[in-house]
Amino acid sequence: MRIAVCVKRVPAPGARIALSDDGAAIDTKNLGFTTSPHEECAVEAAIALNEQHGGETTVFTVGPPEADEQLRYAISVGAHHAVLVSVGEEGADPDPQATAAALVDAIHARETAAGEFDVVLFGNDSADSGGFQVGVRVARALGRPIVNGAKGIAIVDAQGASESGSGRAVEVRRESSSGSDVFRLPLPAAVGVLEGINLPRYATLPGRLKSKKAEVPMTTATMAAPRVVTRRFEVPEEQVTETVMLGDGADAAERVVDLLIELGLA
């Protein structure tokens, strides 16, 4: 079972975001970075499938050279290989169409060298831009069916084996307002994973040592001119909440009544 996982380097959740002076970019000097949470779960799903069915996982990312950190973390928790598609300096964020094209080229190159991937996993959407586009665009370009929002993934016997003779499919469970939808996609296929499908494992000390020694090839993507251009970011006004103690016991009764009248509840 050969699996590819596409991940993205994003600011760590909870980080305080600062903008450049002109508001056209995010100031990354004091930011910590991590793997987008949906994609962290996709890496865990890939490793779990390898543990059940054998095979190997290759992790891809399109980003700055610093994204090597996220790829090595994926190796430390069990991924076998990683490929970095560099877009140049830190802070560069190509649009979804350019990102998808770069991933397609990288996946094609890896498949030509080592064989076809049975499953290509994505995060449902990235934690920073939340575009929901890259996975669908890559799957379309690769000619593979895709289901997003996966909350369950299993490899099963396909009903009516294909001409390739593989006889396998990926069964994807997606939650809906009426319960769950279950899709069965013939391999090769693509799946967009939703956070919460699993609990990602932590890196072990041997895993971290292995990741430091791992070879992470880097290619440079020739990015097309973006069709979606960011003009300016704006930081929303912070909403400050305040808690006021009205008193203790019977002493607070008068102030509670005053508050209820102020709120129009009495």
Secondary structure by P-SEA (a helix, b strand, c coil): cbbbbbbbbbccccccccccccccccccccbbbbccaaaaaaaaaaaaaaaacccbbbbbbbccccaaaaaaaaaaaccccccccccccccccccaaaaaaaaaaaaaaaaaccccccbbbbcccccccccccaaaaaaaaacbbbbccccbbbbccccccccccccbbbbbbbbccccbbbbbbcccbbbbbccccbbbbcccaaaaaaaaabbbbbbbbbcccccccccccccccbbbbbbbcccccccaaaaaaaaaaaaccc
